[in-house]
Amino acid sequence: AGIDKNISPHTLRHTYATEYYKQTKDIETLRRILGHSDISTTTIYITLANIDVENGMKSFKGFL
């Protein structure tokens, strides 16, 4: 396929979790999907998703 990047299962899991949260904002369901017993583990993904959104907004504001 011409893809030269090494993508681990953890990278795929992290990408899925971040995108799921960005689209649904449903942390409890995400926690269950990921199999986390403690919600604080799941919040790591949310923090990264929020940083992604903030960076996008900063870029957009610079556009205007």
C-alpha positions as CSV (number, residue, x, y, z in Angstrom):
1,A,0.0,0.0,0.0
2,G,3.0,2.3,0.1
3,I,2.7,3.1,3.8
4,D,6.1,3.4,5.4
5,K,5.0,4.3,9.0
6,N,5.0,1.8,11.8
7,I,1.6,1.8,13.4
8,S,1.1,-0.1,16.6
9,P,-2.1,-1.5,17.9
10,H,-1.9,1.1,20.7
11,T,-1.7,3.9,18.1
12,L,-4.9,2.5,16.4
13,R,-6.6,2.2,19.8
14,H,-5.6,5.7,20.8
15,T,-6.8,7.2,17.5
16,Y,-10.1,5.4,17.7
17,A,-10.7,6.6,21.3
18,T,-9.8,10.2,20.5
19,E,-12.0,10.3,17.4
20,Y,-14.9,8.6,19.2
21,Y,-14.8,11.1,22.0
22,K,-14.5,14.1,19.6
23,Q,-17.6,12.9,17.8
24,T,-19.8,11.7,20.7
25,K,-18.5,13.4,23.9
26,D,-19.6,10.2,25.7
27,I,-16.8,9.4,28.1
28,E,-18.7,6.6,30.0
29,T,-19.4,4.5,26.8
30,L,-15.8,5.1,25.7
31,R,-14.6,3.9,29.1
32,R,-16.5,0.7,28.6
33,I,-15.4,0.2,25.0
34,L,-11.8,0.6,26.1
35,G,-12.3,-1.7,29.1
36,H,-11.0,0.8,31.6
37,S,-12.1,0.2,35.2
38,D,-11.2,3.7,36.2
39,I,-12.6,6.7,34.4
40,S,-9.4,8.6,35.1
41,T,-7.6,6.4,32.6
42,T,-10.1,7.3,29.9
43,T,-9.8,11.0,30.6
44,I,-6.2,10.9,29.2
45,Y,-7.8,10.4,25.7
46,I,-10.2,13.3,26.4
47,T,-7.4,15.7,27.4
48,L,-5.6,14.9,24.1
49,A,-8.9,15.3,22.1
50,N,-9.5,18.7,23.7
51,I,-5.9,19.8,22.9
52,D,-6.5,18.8,19.3
53,V,-9.7,20.9,19.2
54,E,-8.0,23.9,20.9
55,N,-5.2,23.8,18.3
56,G,-7.7,23.7,15.5
57,M,-9.6,26.7,16.9
58,K,-6.3,28.7,17.2
59,S,-5.5,27.9,13.6
60,F,-9.0,28.9,12.5
61,K,-8.9,32.2,14.5
62,G,-5.7,33.1,12.7
63,F,-7.4,32.5,9.4
64,L,-10.0,35.2,10.1
